[in-house]
Amino acid sequence: MGRSFAKWYDVFMSPLEKNKFKEIRRQLLSKATGCVLEIGSGTGFNFPLYEAAKRVVAIEPSPDMIERSKPKLERAQVPIEVLQASAEKLPFPDDSFDTVIATLVFCTIPDTEKAIQEMIRVCKHDGEILFFEHVKMDNPFLGTLQEWLTPAWKKICDGCCLNRDTLGLLQSHSLTIEKIENYYNGLFIYIESRNNKVKSSVVL
Ligand SMILES: C[S@@+](CC[C@H](N)C(=O)[O-])C[C@H]1O[C@@H](n2cnc3c(N)ncnc32)[C@H](O)[C@@H]1O
């Protein structure tokens, strides 16, 4: 993650956050209970909004993003620990978390298949896996425009892809999708899902 992207991220996001995203995040985070893992926490927009969680572990690969999340960490209402790590290789044992959450991250993660496998692995069976993401739109004209814009957008926005089919990715895994909401004509998607993986065997 480039320094300048980390520097400008909050400035770029502020109008969206104030108008709509804060409320969407608040709704999603109200479902984040127990021991929570946040993937790619960035500058920490979610940190002050956690209320129901017992504790939060946030992973983020970019040291610049971690540094810039510190002021929001101070405004957190629940204990939050930030670790430098990537979604594709989560440094936690199986079944460590009650809730795993990702917001505006699946557009940027290089290996989304590996990331979702890791999220499912570290989340308990029947745990919540929550998303707020921007995705490729269903509208054929706008979807094609997103495909066309992605190479340039990716360079400007540090690897962010406009054309990710994140819902399709989730549907191909052991997740029970419980709620989907679309925003801005399907550009943004809100998803509440439950981890439906096979339970870990208990050795007696
Ligand atoms: C667009 S920002 C979103 C930040 C934050 N989640 C939010 O809701 O504002 C994308 C974040 O994903 C992080 N990221 C990139 N690759 C990642 C990976 N492989 N694993 C986890 N996070 C990653 C970036 O460093 C960046 O902080």
The ligand as an SDF file (V2000), in Angstrom:
LIG
                    3D

 27 29  0  0  0  0  0  0  0  0999 V2000
   -9.9420    0.4160    0.3560 C   0  0  0  0  0  0  0  0  0  0  0  0
   -9.0490    0.0580    1.8030 S   0  0  0  0  0  0  0  0  0  0  0  0
  -10.3720   -0.3240    2.9870 C   0  0  0  0  0  0  0  0  0  0  0  0
   -9.9840   -0.0810    4.4070 C   0  0  0  0  0  0  0  0  0  0  0  0
  -11.0620   -0.3600    5.4490 C   0  0  0  0  0  0  0  0  0  0  0  0
  -11.3970   -1.7540    5.5250 N   0  0  0  0  0  0  0  0  0  0  0  0
  -12.3150    0.4600    5.2450 C   0  0  0  0  0  0  0  0  0  0  0  0
  -13.4210   -0.0950    5.3260 O   0  0  0  0  0  0  0  0  0  0  0  0
  -12.1970    1.6690    5.0710 O   0  0  0  0  0  0  0  0  0  0  0  0
   -8.4230   -1.5690    1.4360 C   0  0  0  0  0  0  0  0  0  0  0  0
   -7.5170   -2.1170    2.5120 C   0  0  0  0  0  0  0  0  0  0  0  0
   -7.2110   -3.4700    2.2090 O   0  0  0  0  0  0  0  0  0  0  0  0
   -5.8810   -3.6820    2.5950 C   0  0  0  0  0  0  0  0  0  0  0  0
   -5.3420   -4.8770    1.9160 N   0  0  0  0  0  0  0  0  0  0  0  0
   -4.7090   -4.9570    0.7310 C   0  0  0  0  0  0  0  0  0  0  0  0
   -4.3150   -6.2100    0.5000 N   0  0  0  0  0  0  0  0  0  0  0  0
   -4.6920   -6.9450    1.5640 C   0  0  0  0  0  0  0  0  0  0  0  0
   -4.5360   -8.3070    1.9280 C   0  0  0  0  0  0  0  0  0  0  0  0
   -3.9180   -9.1660    1.1170 N   0  0  0  0  0  0  0  0  0  0  0  0
   -5.0220   -8.7080    3.1230 N   0  0  0  0  0  0  0  0  0  0  0  0
   -5.6590   -7.8390    3.9380 C   0  0  0  0  0  0  0  0  0  0  0  0
   -5.8270   -6.5370    3.6540 N   0  0  0  0  0  0  0  0  0  0  0  0
   -5.3670   -6.0970    2.4820 C   0  0  0  0  0  0  0  0  0  0  0  0
   -5.1760   -2.4040    2.1840 C   0  0  0  0  0  0  0  0  0  0  0  0
   -3.9030   -2.2440    2.8070 O   0  0  0  0  0  0  0  0  0  0  0  0
   -6.1840   -1.3680    2.6140 C   0  0  0  0  0  0  0  0  0  0  0  0
   -5.9850   -0.9380    3.9210 O   0  0  0  0  0  0  0  0  0  0  0  0
  1  2  1  0
  2  3  1  0
  2 10  1  0
  3  4  1  0
  4  5  1  0
  5  6  1  0
  5  7  1  0
  7  8  2  0
  7  9  1  0
 10 11  1  0
 11 12  1  0
 11 26  1  0
 12 13  1  0
 13 14  1  0
 13 24  1  0
 14 15  1  0
 14 23  1  0
 15 16  2  0
 16 17  1  0
 17 18  1  0
 17 23  2  0
 18 19  1  0
 18 20  2  0
 20 21  1  0
 21 22  2  0
 22 23  1  0
 24 25  1  0
 24 26  1  0
 26 27  1  0
M  CHG  2   2   1   9  -1
M  END
$$$$
